[in-house]
């Protein structure tokens, strides 16, 4: 049973990789799109983290 689970998981992973890397009609893949947008998302994440940290610091300052 464990072997069947491993085989099914491997098949699902392989199918997912194939889907993400398959080229569309415009010549790009989902992976290309994710790779191109990653820096933008990182910047947004950094801004959100900074904003959240500032809010927490402000709350701690107000309580004191």
Backbone torsions as a table, in degrees:
resi	resn	phi	psi	omega
1	UNK	NA	-38.8	-179.8
2	UNK	-65.4	-38.5	178.6
3	UNK	-63.2	-40.6	178.3
4	UNK	-63.4	-39.6	177.8
5	UNK	-63.2	-43.2	179.3
6	UNK	-64.6	-42.0	179.0
7	UNK	-63.6	-43.8	179.5
8	UNK	-65.3	-40.7	178.7
9	UNK	-64.8	-43.6	177.5
10	UNK	-61.3	-40.8	178.3
11	UNK	-64.8	-41.9	179.0
12	UNK	-64.8	-41.6	178.9
13	UNK	-64.5	-44.2	179.3
14	UNK	-62.6	-41.0	178.5
15	UNK	-65.2	-39.8	178.4
16	UNK	-64.3	-43.3	178.5
17	UNK	-63.6	-42.4	178.1
18	UNK	-61.4	-42.9	-179.3
19	UNK	-64.3	-44.3	-176.2
20	UNK	-70.7	-32.0	-176.8
21	UNK	-94.9	-5.1	-179.1
22	UNK	-68.4	134.6	-178.9
23	UNK	-77.6	139.8	177.1
24	UNK	-91.9	-176.5	-177.4
25	UNK	-64.2	-26.5	179.4
26	UNK	-85.8	1.6	176.4
27	UNK	89.3	2.4	178.6
28	UNK	-110.5	164.5	177.1
29	UNK	-120.5	171.6	177.1
30	UNK	-62.5	-38.2	178.9
31	UNK	-62.7	-40.0	176.3
32	UNK	-60.2	-43.9	-179.8
33	UNK	-63.4	-44.3	178.2
34	UNK	-63.6	-41.2	180.0
35	UNK	-64.6	-39.6	-179.3
36	UNK	-70.6	-32.2	-177.2
37	UNK	-90.5	-10.2	-176.5
38	UNK	-57.6	-46.0	179.6
39	UNK	-60.8	-38.2	178.0
40	UNK	-63.0	-43.7	-180.0
41	UNK	-67.6	-36.4	177.1
42	UNK	-62.6	-42.5	179.8
43	UNK	-64.2	-43.4	177.5
44	UNK	-63.1	-39.2	178.2
45	UNK	-64.7	-40.7	177.9
46	UNK	-64.0	-42.7	179.0
47	UNK	-62.9	-42.8	179.7
48	UNK	-63.9	-43.5	179.3
49	UNK	-63.0	-43.9	178.8
50	UNK	-62.0	-44.2	179.3
51	UNK	-62.4	-43.1	-180.0
52	UNK	-64.9	-43.4	178.6
53	UNK	-62.4	-41.7	178.3
54	UNK	-62.4	-40.0	178.7
55	UNK	-64.9	-41.1	179.3
56	UNK	-65.6	-43.0	178.2
57	UNK	-62.1	-40.2	180.0
58	UNK	-63.8	-42.0	178.6
59	UNK	-63.4	-41.8	-179.7
60	UNK	-66.9	-34.8	178.6
61	UNK	-69.5	-39.6	179.8
62	UNK	-66.3	-33.8	-178.8
63	UNK	-72.9	-25.6	-176.9
64	UNK	-78.2	NA	NA
